[in-house]
């Protein structure tokens, strides 16, 4: 999960630097593309975290059913 946060941070930083520098339309295109990639990474990270928590909950519930308490 850390690699996802690092990649998102790098894309956001690159986007901010390229937009601040300005210049040609190619630089603007690259900046907007990095911003879009960062957005996709953040969204996929959120879905990944939710899916992992659901899997953990399901595994705990299955373990509780297999081993009755008492």
C-alpha positions in Angstrom: 0.0 0.0 0.0 2.9 2.3 0.6 4.1 2.1 -3.0 0.6 3.3 -4.0 0.9 6.4 -1.8 4.5 7.1 -3.0 3.4 6.8 -6.6 0.4 9.1 -6.0 2.6 11.7 -4.2 5.1 11.6 -7.1 2.4 12.1 -9.7 0.9 15.0 -7.7 4.3 16.6 -7.2 5.2 16.3 -10.9 1.8 17.7 -11.9 2.3 20.7 -9.6 5.8 21.4 -10.8 4.9 21.1 -14.5 1.8 23.3 -14.1 3.9 25.9 -12.2 6.6 25.9 -14.8 4.1 26.4 -17.6 5.5 26.6 -21.1 4.5 24.6 -24.1 1.4 22.7 -24.6 3.4 19.5 -24.3 4.4 20.4 -20.7 0.7 21.2 -19.9 -0.4 17.9 -21.4 2.1 16.0 -19.3 1.1 17.9 -16.2 -2.6 17.1 -16.8 -1.8 13.5 -17.5 0.1 13.2 -14.3 -2.8 14.7 -12.4 -5.2 12.2 -14.0 -2.9 9.3 -13.1 -2.7 10.5 -9.5 -6.5 10.6 -9.4 -6.8 7.0 -10.7 -4.2 5.9 -8.2 -6.0 7.5 -5.2 -9.3 6.0 -6.3 -7.9 2.5 -6.9 -6.1 2.7 -3.5 -9.4 3.5 -1.8 -11.1 0.5 -3.5 -8.2 -1.7 -2.6 -8.3 -0.7 1.1 -12.0 -1.3 1.2 -11.7 -4.7 -0.4 -8.9 -5.8 1.9 -11.0 -4.9 5.0 -14.0 -6.8 3.7 -11.8 -9.8 3.0 -10.3 -9.6 6.6 -13.8 -9.4 8.0 -15.0 -12.3 6.0 -12.0 -14.4 7.1 -12.6 -13.6 10.7 -16.3 -14.5 10.4 -15.5 -17.8 8.7 -13.0 -18.6 11.4 -15.5 -17.9 14.1 -18.1 -20.2 12.5 -15.6 -23.0 12.2 -14.5 -22.8 15.8 -17.6 -22.5 18.0 -16.9 -20.7 21.3 -17.7 -22.7 24.4 
